[in-house]
Amino acid sequence: MNESQTQFDQRLRRLDHKHKAMARGRESVMHPDGLVMARPMRVRERRSIRPAAILIVALLLFKAILIGSIGEAIYQERVAQLRHGNLIEHAGAILMQVDPISSALALE
């Protein structure tokens, strides 16, 4: 009796685990004999670099527009003023310093 109860408990745990996995999504699979069964979808933990790339491109374009609109000399002066500020302004100065890409993109 004890062994059958252990097997029953193990089957219940497997079914509970499968039920929780199917709640996240399922896919239908046809076996060679024609039986269609549902199985849990695999979790794909794929990290994309797209958000970081968009952020970098947006920052470069923003800097290029600023450099193009006010001129590189005035832009450099304003970044130098940021360097003498508090910690956040100093970090902003590091991000906003002129780089070759934004300088080349600037339409002066």
Solvent accessible surface area in square Angstrom, and as a share of the most:
residue,aa,sasa,rsa
1,M,195,0.87
2,N,122,0.62
3,E,126,0.57
4,S,65,0.42
5,Q,85,0.38
6,T,63,0.37
7,Q,106,0.47
8,F,113,0.47
9,D,50,0.26
10,Q,79,0.35
11,R,128,0.47
12,L,86,0.43
13,R,151,0.55
14,R,146,0.53
15,L,80,0.40
16,D,69,0.36
17,H,133,0.59
18,K,78,0.33
19,H,130,0.58
20,K,117,0.50
21,A,11,0.09
22,M,31,0.14
23,A,80,0.62
24,R,165,0.60
25,G,22,0.21
26,R,144,0.52
27,E,59,0.26
28,S,87,0.56
29,V,41,0.24
30,M,133,0.59
31,H,72,0.32
32,P,143,0.90
33,D,119,0.62
34,G,42,0.41
35,L,100,0.50
36,V,83,0.48
37,M,85,0.38
38,A,39,0.30
39,R,105,0.38
40,P,37,0.24
41,M,96,0.43
42,R,184,0.67
43,V,97,0.56
44,R,200,0.73
45,E,140,0.63
46,R,209,0.76
47,R,212,0.77
48,S,69,0.44
49,I,143,0.72
50,R,170,0.62
51,P,89,0.56
52,A,56,0.44
53,A,46,0.36
54,I,107,0.54
55,L,128,0.64
56,I,103,0.52
57,V,82,0.47
58,A,52,0.41
59,L,53,0.26
60,L,29,0.15
61,L,86,0.43
62,F,107,0.45
63,K,8,0.03
64,A,6,0.04
65,I,121,0.61
66,L,53,0.26
67,I,0,0.00
68,G,22,0.21
69,S,81,0.52
70,I,50,0.25
71,G,21,0.20
72,E,59,0.27
73,A,74,0.57
74,I,80,0.41
75,Y,8,0.03
76,Q,75,0.33
77,E,106,0.48
78,R,132,0.48
79,V,4,0.02
80,A,39,0.30
81,Q,130,0.58
82,L,60,0.30
83,R,95,0.35
84,H,162,0.72
85,G,33,0.32
86,N,96,0.49
87,L,148,0.74
88,I,141,0.72
89,E,73,0.33
90,H,75,0.34
91,A,50,0.39
92,G,21,0.20
93,A,0,0.00
94,I,98,0.50
95,L,108,0.54
96,M,32,0.14
97,Q,80,0.36
98,V,33,0.19
99,D,33,0.17
100,P,113,0.71
101,I,99,0.50
102,S,0,0.00
103,S,39,0.25
104,A,87,0.67
105,L,82,0.41
106,A,15,0.12
107,L,162,0.80
108,E,146,0.66
